[in-house]
Amino acid sequence: MEGFFDEFLNPRIMRDMFPGVLTEGAKNTLVFTVFSFTGGLALGLLLALMRVSRSRALRWPSAVYTDLLRGLPALLTIVFIGFGIPIATGWQFPFPRYFPGCLALSMVAGAYIAETIRAGIEGVPRGQWEAARAVGMDDRTTMRLIVLPQAFRLVVPPLTNELVLLFKDTSLLAILGTVAGGKEILKFGRDFANATSNTTPLVVAGLAYLVITLPMIRVVGLLERRYRSGGRGQSTGSSTSAARARKARSTPSFPSTSKRRSGPGRPSPASALSVASTVAGSTSSPG
């Protein structure tokens, strides 16, 4: 039993790993995660908009990219970006501590995030599009002001889950090697394990991952429950709007002569959202 603790939970090695495992390992892991997720989110949004476009010239490149990057192992993409491009072209990346790893992870994450956002866009009821067109909004304005806000509301939980997966995928960057001060958690622990010929540094690295990922997993669960209950509330609101719309249709209305008729103008987003919720509610509720 003493040999077990000495090999896996050696207190002297644990003390030696601090504070480096936090000031270098955890810090760099968070830097890789934040920049990679930001780049992947921007790339994923662009690819998703291309995927739902009516133009085949935009849909096909997006489909090829997402299928290719999701079909390849993430480790292969990282090695290709980190080693293949510099060897083939002789070009060195700027900011070598972070740029190659963030670029590779952003490319991989963008492919998965694109499919998540596309599913959210297609999950918005078709009645929202029809209502926006009814008040004179074009497709671009409808996408920006009506569809995308609702789509992101739908995909917040899976996007948060993608953030957790991306945080763990930063461990794959250990294969690239690092410049001084650029080690993420796994690379820091593996170098310590090699230097001490002991497994304790890997156990500490695993605990460091758990300290960060377990709260993130709890946040994902809370968001899923929150948006699930929000969806029920939205469904009830849509039913109420549909009932009001049916009542308004059944009550005759006469134009008022005391008010000046307003000329044609650009509809406001608020009016479009109001009409969209009413139409979507009436189409989703039984007549």
C-alpha positions as CSV (number, residue, x, y, z in Angstrom):
1,M,0.0,0.0,0.0
2,E,2.9,2.3,0.8
3,G,4.3,1.6,-2.7
4,F,1.0,2.5,-4.3
5,F,0.8,5.9,-2.6
6,D,4.5,6.6,-3.4
7,E,3.9,5.8,-7.1
8,F,0.6,7.6,-7.6
9,L,0.1,10.1,-4.8
10,N,3.6,11.1,-3.8
11,P,3.2,14.2,-1.6
12,R,6.7,15.5,-2.3
13,I,6.2,15.5,-6.1
14,M,2.8,17.1,-5.7
15,R,4.3,20.0,-3.8
16,D,7.0,20.4,-6.4
17,M,4.4,20.7,-9.2
18,F,2.8,23.7,-7.6
19,P,2.3,26.5,-8.5
20,G,3.6,25.6,-12.0
21,V,0.7,23.4,-12.8
22,L,-1.6,26.3,-12.3
23,T,0.4,29.3,-13.4
24,E,1.6,27.6,-16.6
25,G,-0.4,24.4,-17.3
26,A,-3.9,25.5,-16.4
27,K,-3.3,29.1,-17.7
28,N,-2.2,27.9,-21.1
29,T,-5.0,25.3,-21.3
30,L,-7.5,28.1,-20.7
31,V,-5.8,30.3,-23.3
32,F,-5.9,27.6,-25.9
33,T,-9.6,26.9,-25.1
34,V,-10.8,30.5,-25.2
35,F,-9.1,31.4,-28.4
36,S,-9.9,28.1,-30.1
37,F,-13.6,28.3,-29.1
38,T,-13.8,31.9,-30.3
39,G,-12.3,31.1,-33.7
40,G,-14.4,27.9,-34.0
41,L,-17.6,29.8,-33.2
42,A,-16.9,32.5,-35.8
43,L,-15.9,29.8,-38.4
44,G,-18.9,27.7,-37.5
45,L,-21.4,30.5,-37.8
46,L,-20.0,31.3,-41.3
47,L,-20.1,27.7,-42.4
48,A,-23.7,27.3,-41.0
49,L,-24.9,30.3,-42.9
50,M,-23.2,29.0,-46.1
51,R,-24.9,25.6,-45.5
52,V,-28.4,27.0,-45.3
53,S,-27.8,29.3,-48.3
54,R,-29.9,28.9,-51.4
55,S,-26.7,29.1,-53.5
56,R,-25.1,25.8,-54.4
57,A,-21.7,27.5,-54.7
58,L,-21.9,28.3,-51.0
59,R,-23.5,25.0,-49.8
60,W,-21.1,22.6,-51.3
61,P,-17.8,24.1,-50.0
62,S,-19.4,24.2,-46.5
63,A,-20.6,20.6,-46.7
64,V,-17.2,19.4,-47.9
65,Y,-15.3,21.2,-45.2
66,T,-17.6,20.1,-42.3
67,D,-17.6,16.4,-43.5
68,L,-13.9,16.4,-44.0
69,L,-12.9,17.9,-40.7
70,R,-15.4,15.8,-38.8
71,G,-14.2,12.7,-40.6
72,L,-10.5,13.2,-39.8
73,P,-9.1,12.5,-36.4
74,A,-8.4,15.8,-34.6
75,L,-4.9,14.6,-33.8
76,L,-4.1,14.3,-37.5
77,T,-5.3,17.8,-38.2
78,I,-3.1,19.1,-35.4
79,V,-0.1,17.3,-36.7
80,F,-0.8,18.5,-40.2
81,I,-1.1,22.2,-39.1
82,G,1.8,22.1,-36.6
83,F,4.3,20.0,-38.6
84,G,3.1,19.5,-42.2
85,I,2.6,23.1,-43.2
86,P,6.0,24.4,-41.8
87,I,7.9,21.5,-43.4
88,A,6.2,21.7,-46.8
89,T,6.3,25.5,-47.1
90,G,9.2,26.5,-44.8
91,W,6.9,29.1,-43.3
92,Q,6.9,29.6,-39.6
93,F,3.8,30.6,-37.7
94,P,3.7,33.8,-35.8
95,F,3.3,33.5,-32.1
96,P,4.5,29.9,-32.1
97,R,3.5,29.4,-28.5
98,Y,-0.2,29.5,-29.2
99,F,-1.0,30.1,-32.9
100,P,-0.5,26.6,-34.4
101,G,-2.5,24.9,-31.6
102,C,-5.3,27.5,-31.6
103,L,-5.6,27.4,-35.4
104,A,-5.8,23.6,-35.5
105,L,-8.4,23.4,-32.7
106,S,-10.4,26.2,-34.2
107,M,-10.6,24.4,-37.6
108,V,-11.8,21.2,-35.9
109,A,-14.3,22.9,-33.6
110,G,-15.6,25.1,-36.4
111,A,-16.8,22.0,-38.3
112,Y,-18.8,20.7,-35.3
113,I,-20.1,24.1,-34.2
114,A,-21.3,24.7,-37.8
115,E,-23.5,21.6,-37.7
116,T,-24.8,22.6,-34.2
117,I,-25.8,26.1,-35.4
118,R,-27.3,24.8,-38.6
119,A,-29.5,22.5,-36.6
120,G,-30.6,25.5,-34.5
121,I,-31.4,27.5,-37.6
122,E,-33.5,24.7,-39.0
123,G,-35.2,24.3,-35.7
124,V,-36.7,27.7,-35.8
125,P,-40.3,27.4,-37.0
126,R,-40.9,28.1,-40.7
127,G,-43.7,30.5,-39.6
128,Q,-41.1,32.9,-38.4
129,W,-39.7,33.3,-41.9
130,E,-43.2,33.7,-43.4
131,A,-44.2,36.3,-40.8
132,A,-41.1,38.3,-41.4
133,R,-41.7,38.3,-45.1
134,A,-45.3,39.3,-44.5
135,V,-44.1,42.6,-42.9
136,G,-41.7,43.3,-45.7
137,M,-38.3,42.1,-44.3
138,D,-35.8,40.6,-46.7
139,D,-34.0,37.3,-46.1
140,R,-30.8,38.8,-44.7
141,T,-32.6,41.0,-42.2
142,T,-34.8,38.1,-41.2
143,M,-31.8,35.9,-40.6
144,R,-30.0,38.6,-38.6
145,L,-32.9,39.9,-36.4
146,I,-35.4,37.0,-36.2
147,V,-33.9,33.6,-36.9
148,L,-30.3,33.8,-35.5
149,P,-31.4,35.0,-32.0
150,Q,-33.8,32.2,-31.7
151,A,-31.4,29.7,-33.1
152,F,-28.7,30.6,-30.6
153,R,-31.2,30.2,-27.8
154,L,-31.7,26.7,-29.0
155,V,-28.0,25.8,-29.3
156,V,-26.6,27.3,-26.1
157,P,-26.5,24.0,-24.2
158,P,-24.8,22.0,-27.0
159,L,-22.4,24.8,-27.6
160,T,-21.5,24.8,-23.9
161,N,-21.0,21.0,-24.2
162,E,-18.7,21.6,-27.2
163,L,-16.7,24.0,-25.1
164,V,-16.1,21.2,-22.5
165,L,-15.0,18.8,-25.3
166,L,-12.7,21.5,-26.7
167,F,-11.1,22.1,-23.3
168,K,-10.3,18.4,-23.1
169,D,-9.0,18.3,-26.7
170,T,-6.3,20.8,-25.7
171,S,-4.4,17.8,-24.3
172,L,-3.8,16.7,-27.9
173,L,-1.6,19.7,-28.4
174,A,1.1,17.9,-26.2
175,I,2.2,16.1,-29.4
176,L,3.4,19.4,-30.9
177,G,5.9,20.1,-28.2
178,T,6.0,23.6,-26.8
179,V,8.3,26.6,-26.5
180,A,9.3,27.8,-23.0
181,G,6.2,28.7,-20.9
182,G,3.7,27.2,-23.4
183,K,2.9,23.9,-21.8
184,E,-0.7,22.9,-21.2
185,I,-1.8,20.7,-18.4
186,L,-1.0,17.3,-19.9
187,K,2.4,18.4,-21.4
188,F,3.3,19.9,-18.0
189,G,2.4,16.7,-16.2
190,R,4.1,14.4,-18.7
191,D,7.3,16.3,-18.5
192,F,7.2,16.1,-14.7
193,A,6.5,12.4,-14.9
194,N,9.5,11.8,-17.2
195,A,11.8,13.9,-15.0
196,T,10.7,12.0,-11.8
197,S,10.0,8.6,-13.2
198,N,6.8,8.6,-11.2
199,T,3.1,8.6,-12.1
200,T,2.0,11.2,-9.6
201,P,2.3,14.1,-12.0
202,L,-0.2,12.5,-14.4
203,V,-2.7,12.0,-11.5
204,V,-2.3,15.6,-10.6
205,A,-2.9,16.6,-14.2
206,G,-6.1,14.5,-14.3
207,L,-7.3,16.2,-11.1
208,A,-6.6,19.6,-12.6
209,Y,-8.7,18.7,-15.6
210,L,-11.5,17.5,-13.3
211,V,-11.5,20.6,-11.2
212,I,-12.2,22.7,-14.3
213,T,-14.5,20.3,-16.3
214,L,-16.8,19.1,-13.6
215,P,-18.2,22.6,-12.9
216,M,-18.5,23.2,-16.6
217,I,-20.5,19.9,-17.0
218,R,-22.8,21.1,-14.2
219,V,-23.4,24.4,-16.1
220,V,-24.3,22.4,-19.2
221,G,-26.9,20.5,-17.2
222,L,-28.4,23.7,-15.7
223,L,-28.6,25.3,-19.1
224,E,-30.3,22.3,-20.6
225,R,-32.9,22.3,-17.8
226,R,-33.4,26.0,-18.0
227,Y,-34.0,26.1,-21.8
228,R,-36.2,23.0,-21.6
229,S,-38.4,24.8,-19.1
230,G,-38.2,27.9,-21.2
231,G,-39.3,26.0,-24.2
232,R,-42.5,24.9,-22.3
233,G,-43.2,28.5,-21.4
234,Q,-42.7,29.6,-25.0
235,S,-45.1,26.9,-26.2
236,T,-47.7,28.2,-23.7
237,G,-47.2,31.8,-24.8
238,S,-47.6,30.7,-28.5
239,S,-50.9,29.0,-27.7
240,T,-52.1,32.2,-26.0
241,S,-51.0,34.3,-28.9
242,A,-52.8,31.9,-31.3
243,A,-56.0,32.2,-29.2
244,R,-55.8,36.0,-29.4
245,A,-55.2,35.9,-33.1
246,R,-58.3,33.7,-33.7
247,K,-60.4,36.0,-31.5
248,A,-59.2,39.0,-33.4
249,R,-60.1,37.4,-36.7
250,S,-63.6,36.5,-35.5
251,T,-64.2,40.2,-34.4
252,P,-65.0,42.6,-37.3
253,S,-62.9,45.7,-37.3
254,F,-63.6,49.0,-39.1
255,P,-61.1,51.5,-40.2
256,S,-61.0,54.7,-38.1
257,T,-61.5,58.0,-40.0
258,S,-60.0,60.0,-37.2
259,K,-56.5,58.6,-37.6
260,R,-54.3,59.5,-40.5
261,R,-53.3,56.4,-42.5
262,S,-49.6,55.8,-42.2
263,G,-47.6,55.5,-45.4
264,P,-45.4,52.5,-46.3
265,G,-42.2,52.3,-44.2
266,R,-39.6,49.9,-43.0
267,P,-41.0,47.5,-40.4
268,S,-39.4,47.5,-37.0
269,P,-37.8,44.3,-35.6
270,A,-40.2,44.4,-32.7
271,S,-43.3,44.3,-34.9
272,A,-41.8,41.5,-36.9
273,L,-41.1,39.5,-33.8
274,S,-44.7,40.1,-32.6
275,V,-46.1,38.9,-35.9
276,A,-43.7,36.0,-36.0
277,S,-44.6,34.7,-32.6
278,T,-48.4,35.0,-33.4
279,V,-48.0,33.1,-36.8
280,A,-45.8,30.5,-35.3
281,G,-48.2,29.9,-32.4
282,S,-51.2,29.7,-34.7
283,T,-49.4,27.2,-37.0
284,S,-48.2,25.0,-34.1
285,S,-51.6,25.0,-32.3
286,P,-54.6,23.0,-33.5
287,G,-57.3,25.3,-34.9
